[in-house]
Amino acid sequence: MRIFLVAGEPSGDRLGGALMEGLKTLIPDVEFDGVGGPLMQAQGLASRFPMSELSVMGLVEVLPKFFHLKRRISETAQAVLDTNPDVLITIDSPDFSLRVAKIVKADSKIRTVHYVAPSVWAWRPGRADKMAKVIDHVLALLPFEPPYMERAGMECDFVGHPVASEPTATPEEIAAFRNRFDLGDAPILLALPGSRRGEIERLAESFSGALQLFLNDHPDFRVVIPTVGATTDLINSLVPNWPGSPLVLDPRQVSADRAGADKTAAFGAANIALAASGTVSLELAAQNTPMVIAYKLNWLTQKMAERMVKLDTVTLVNLVSETRAVPECLLDDCRPKKIAEALRNVADAPDAQQKAMNLTMDRLGRGGEAPGLRAARAVLDRMRIDYA
């Protein structure tokens, strides 16, 4: 069996790597082609070009790279048509992925699967109908998403979220982390301003100002900033202006396993976190770390979002748990004073989010089969392919 996969950013690479591992478990002779990052490459993918070229978010950020991305869309779609795989699996990055799928569908009968349902429940509800013209099957991470996709005419399976099956830090690992970085018994505040350059640059001033106000009242807290390799230099250039002499975790200085363990231990050791909107809220919930979510967009993108977003929360913990337990400081509220006030409230009542975080993890499949294997089964079952 030959499978062509396309991922456009680190979170998609993570999903793709687990899916490929699951597929190899079920059908060992599977062959892979496509675009992906280090985790997918570790499973046997020779990426046709660096995945980092596709990791762009927001209208304003995309415009300067428009023609390059358009060329990559054409190249990727032509590669799919030339190799004629049994299935094309696109992973998240819908603005790129669905354009590739559209070209492929126009010129072939190749089956198309998209991993990660677009947030049609939050904004752009018409996207599901457009997506149904080029996608046959959707793999959903969130339990409430299948009805939206099926209503538009696509097959859809909830396969669980990978964060629910990842290991949590043990007390011994947390103690070793604290000792290695000379943190002692100090309470820890995680600062997580995002994984993309654009969002880090947008959020840096608000985060820095909020931390200063919070640390004025809580001077015993240590600030820890986990990073991804592509943005570590940017973080290092910013933090000299941040209060509290933050500890920056640089994954480039250690092995991949050590970097992953340090991040997990940092999340487990933290008393509170200030984080950008995104999947990171689920990672924090998995480690029982109470949080404040803060986010803002470029002016033009923000004005579009204000007209299109249909929900009163963007935090996945709130959505999955059907609560509003996690405080948010979004768009015009993403200001130091507002964020610092929210941090103080969470620090004063750190257990207030516990029930919502536990419910979220349970609903995402904690304790069940690994999501990558569930996703692999869903792909093969829908194609009616026998496997061991």
HELIX and SHEET records of a PDB file:
HELIX    1   1 PRO A   10  LEU A   26  1                                  17    
HELIX    2   2 PRO A   38  ALA A   42  1                                   5    
HELIX    3   3 MET A   51  LEU A   54  5                                   4    
HELIX    4   4 LEU A   59  VAL A   62  1                                   4    
HELIX    5   5 LEU A   63  LYS A   65  5                                   3    
HELIX    6   6 PHE A   66  THR A   83  1                                  18    
HELIX    7   7 PRO A   94  ASP A  107  1                                  14    
HELIX    8   8 ARG A  127  MET A  131  1                                   5    
HELIX    9   9 PRO A  146  ARG A  151  1                                   6    
HELIX   10  10 PRO A  162  SER A  165  5                                   4    
HELIX   11  11 PRO A  171  ARG A  180  1                                  10    
HELIX   12  12 ARG A  197  ASP A  217  1                                  21    
HELIX   13  13 GLY A  229  THR A  231  5                                   3    
HELIX   14  14 THR A  232  LEU A  238  1                                   7    
HELIX   15  15 VAL A  239  ASN A  241  5                                   3    
HELIX   16  16 PRO A  251  GLN A  253  5                                   3    
HELIX   17  17 ALA A  256  ALA A  269  1                                  14    
HELIX   18  18 VAL A  280  ALA A  286  1                                   7    
HELIX   19  19 TRP A  299  MET A  308  1                                  10    
HELIX   20  20 LEU A  316  SER A  321  1                                   6    
HELIX   21  21 LEU A  331  ASP A  333  5                                   3    
HELIX   22  22 PRO A  336  ASP A  348  1                                  13    
HELIX   23  23 GLN A  354  ARG A  363  1                                  10    
HELIX   24  24 PRO A  371  ARG A  382  1                                  12    
SHEET    1   A 6 GLU A  31  VAL A  35  0                                        
SHEET    2   A 6 ARG A   2  ALA A   7  1                                        
SHEET    3   A 6 VAL A  87  ILE A  91  1                                        
SHEET    4   A 6 ARG A 111  TYR A 115  1                                        
SHEET    5   A 6 HIS A 137  ALA A 140  1                                        
SHEET    6   A 6 GLU A 155  PHE A 158  1                                        
SHEET    1   B 6 LEU A 247  LEU A 249  0                                        
SHEET    2   B 6 ARG A 222  PRO A 226  1                                        
SHEET    3   B 6 ILE A 188  LEU A 192  1                                        
SHEET    4   B 6 ILE A 272  ALA A 275  1                                        
SHEET    5   B 6 MET A 291  TYR A 295  1                                        
SHEET    6   B 6 GLU A 328  LEU A 330  1                                        
END                                                                             
